[in-house]
Amino acid sequence: MITYPTVETFHSIQGEGAFAGVNAFFIRLGGCDVYCPWCDQKETWTRKGHPEKNITELVLEAKNVNPSIVIITGGEPLLHDLNPLTKALHEKDLKVHLETSGAHPFSGEFDWVTFSPKTFKKPDPSIYNHVDELKVVISTLEDFQWAEDQAKKLPPHTLKYLQPEWKKKESQQLIFDYILSHPQWRISLQTHKFLNIR
């Protein structure tokens, strides 16, 4: 039986990006080797110590709360083969989203893919054709070039977001100024943090 190290599952709203405000069930998987210094989920970096949940358990939890979308996140969820899990979720008529750095080969069938590439571990080339939404965290001016380089590799329909690093207030102003002269970009705010919800 296939299982996944599951840091947590919870029912809330999507706090950021194109689906901000939407009723969502989150499946947060353990394991990450990107190691972003600002990460607010460092407990997800290890696969050990988290309960192994099978697909039936995860699908039942999701179905029981009747969400608009199911979001598979991490950690870095592409460390795992997501094909069996996404297939089972779709069989129950659930819409499935992915949040990933793209640092590992793409797997799974998704209705929406949010791609948040990091300079600390470059994306696997298999991610680029699947992306619906690009979200780049901005900490310094140099991050804008990384964002532009990644955007060039994506399909034309991809929504492009710049997100301030939460602990660096000055990054908000950097993004504001940048978007005023680069209208193809949008700002993404982590509204769940402002609202103090999960």
N, C-alpha and C positions, 0 to 999 in steps of 0.2 A: 504494500500500500504506500502510495506517494505521500510524503509529509513535507511540511515547510517549517523552518524555525520561525516562530511567530512572536514578535516582540509585544504586539498588542493588536486588538481589533476594537474599533469603536465607531459609534454612530454620531455624526456631527454635521457641520456644513463645510463645504470646500471654502477655504479662506483666501485663496489667491488665484490669479490668472483668469482665463476666459469663463470659467465655471464658478467664480466666486459667488457665494451665497446659496449654492445648490445643496440640497439634501444629499449627503454622501455617507457611505459606509467605507471605512478605511481598514485595509489589511496591511499592517506594517511588518515586513519581513526582516529577519536578522541577517547580518553580514554586510560589510562594506570595506572596500580597500582604496577609497578615494581620499578619505581623511581630511576633509575641509576644516581649516582651523576654526571657523565660525560655526561649525555644526552644532545644532541644538538637540541632536538626537544621538549623541556619542555612545549611548548604551546599545545602539544598533550595530556598532562596528564589528562586534563578535557574533558569530553564529551560535556560540555555546551559551548555555544557561537559559535559553528561551524554550518554552514548550514547543514540541513538534506537533503541529496540527495537520490532520489529513484533509483532503479535498472536501469530503462530505461534511466535515465539521465547519469548515470555512464557508462553504456555499450555504449551509443551513443558517449560520449566523447572519449572513448577508441577506438572505431571502426573508428572514423573520422580521427585519426592521423595514422592509419595503422601501429601499432607498431609490433615489433617481439615478444614482451612479455608484459603482463600486470602484474605489481607488486602490490600486496596488502600489505600495511605496516602500521606503526602507529607512535606513540602510540603502543598499543598492540592489533592487529586486532582480536585475538581470544576472546576478550571480547564480540564479536558480532557473531551471527550465520552467517557464511559465505557460507552456502550451497546455498541459493537462488542466491546470487551474482555470485558465481563461475559457477553455472549452466547456468545462463544467458550469461555470458561471453563466455563459451564454445559453447553455441548454435550459437554464431556469429564467431565461428572458431578462437577464440583468445586463445593463450597459457597463462596460468595463474600461477604466482609464488606467494609464500607467504614468508614474512619475519616476524619472530615471536620469542619471548622469550620462547614460549611454556608454559606460566604460567597458561593457562586456557584450558579446554577441546578442543580437536581438532574438527574442523568443516570445511567443504568445500572439493572440488575436485580440486587438483592442479597437474600441470605438473612438478613443482619443489618446494621443501620446504627448505628454509634456516632457520636453527634453531640456535638462539644465546642465550643460557641459561645464566641466571644471578643468582648469589648467593643470591641476595636481595629478590627473590621470586622464590622458587624452581619450576621446570617444572612439569606440569601435566603428569602422566605416559602415557596418550593417544598419546603424540606427537612422541614417539620414533620410532615407526614402519613406520612413514611417511617421515622421514628426508632423504634428498639427500645431504645436505651440512651442516656441523657443523661449526659455526664461534664463537670463544670465544675471547672476548676482554681481553687483558693481561695488567694489571697495575703493579702487583707485582709478585714475584716468586711463591707465594701461588696460584696464578691463574692457573698455569700449572697443579697442581694436580686436580683442579676442571675440567679443560679441559679433562684430561685423564679419570677421573671418568665418565664424560658424554659420552665420546667416546666409552667406554665399553658397553654402553646400546644401541648402534645404529647398524643398519645393516652394514654388511662388506663393501658394495659398497660406503658408505658415504664418501664424500670428507671432509677432516679435515683442517680447517683454524684457524690460530692464528692471531688476529688483534691488532695492537698497540693501546693503548689509545691515542687519538689524541693529548692531551695536555701534555703527558708525553713522551718526546723524548727518555728517557732511556729505555722505554718498547720496542722500536724498536731493540735495541741491545740485550735485554733479549731474544726476539723471534728469532733473527738471530742465536744466540749461541745455543738456544734450538733445532732449526730445524736441525742444523748441526749434532746433535747427536740423533735426533728422525726423521728419514726420512719419516715417515708416515704423517707428518704434512707439511702444506704449509703456507706461509705468505699471508695475505690479506691486501692490502692497499686501503684506501679510495681515489681512483684516482680522483674522482670528486672534492675533496677538494684541491688537488694539481693543478687541472685544473681551479679551481675557477668557477665551474658550479654547477647547482642544481643536 
